Amino acid sequence: MTHTYEPVELKDLEDKLDRLIEQYRSVKSENSSLKTRHDALIQEKAKLLEKTTLARTRVEAMITRLKAMEQGS
């Protein structure tokens, strides 16, 4: 079975292929941007967790000192 394409059909196929290629490039670019943003958010989360842990440790130390002062009075 052989297919003979009319010039219009071939042009339609070319147009569809061009749109698919453009969509692929767009999705690929968006995916890359999302990966970059994801990595940045992971780093930001790690920093925030570190700060939270440090703050918790300091508050717990202050509470311990206050309790010790209270018992010493």
C-alpha positions in Angstrom: 0.0 0.0 0.0 1.5 3.3 -1.0 0.5 6.7 0.2 0.5 9.6 -2.1 0.3 12.9 -0.2 -1.2 15.9 -1.6 0.9 19.1 -1.1 -1.8 20.4 1.4 -1.6 17.1 3.5 2.1 17.3 3.6 2.0 21.0 4.7 -0.5 20.0 7.4 1.8 17.3 8.6 4.7 19.7 8.7 2.7 22.2 10.6 1.6 19.6 13.1 5.2 18.5 13.5 6.4 22.0 14.0 3.8 22.6 16.7 4.8 19.4 18.5 8.4 20.3 18.4 7.6 23.8 19.8 5.5 22.2 22.6 8.3 19.7 23.4 10.8 22.6 23.6 8.4 24.6 25.8 7.8 21.7 28.2 11.5 20.9 28.3 12.3 24.5 29.2 9.5 24.6 31.8 10.7 21.3 33.3 14.3 22.6 33.6 13.0 25.8 35.3 10.9 23.7 37.7 13.9 21.5 38.6 16.0 24.6 39.3 13.2 26.1 41.5 12.8 22.7 43.3 16.5 22.6 44.1 16.4 26.1 45.4 13.4 25.3 47.6 15.1 22.2 49.0 18.1 24.4 49.9 15.9 27.0 51.5 14.0 24.4 53.5 17.3 22.9 54.8 18.4 26.4 55.9 15.0 27.1 57.6 15.2 23.7 59.4 18.7 24.5 60.6 17.5 27.9 61.9 14.5 26.4 63.6 16.6 23.8 65.3 19.1 26.4 66.5 16.2 28.6 67.8 14.7 25.6 69.6 18.0 24.8 71.2 18.5 28.3 72.4 14.9 28.6 73.8 15.3 25.2 75.6 18.6 26.5 77.1 16.9 29.7 78.3 14.1 27.7 79.9 16.6 25.4 81.6 18.5 28.5 83.0 15.3 30.1 84.1 14.2 27.0 85.9 17.6 26.7 87.6 17.4 30.4 88.7 13.9 29.8 90.0 15.0 26.8 92.0 18.1 28.6 93.3 16.0 31.4 94.8 
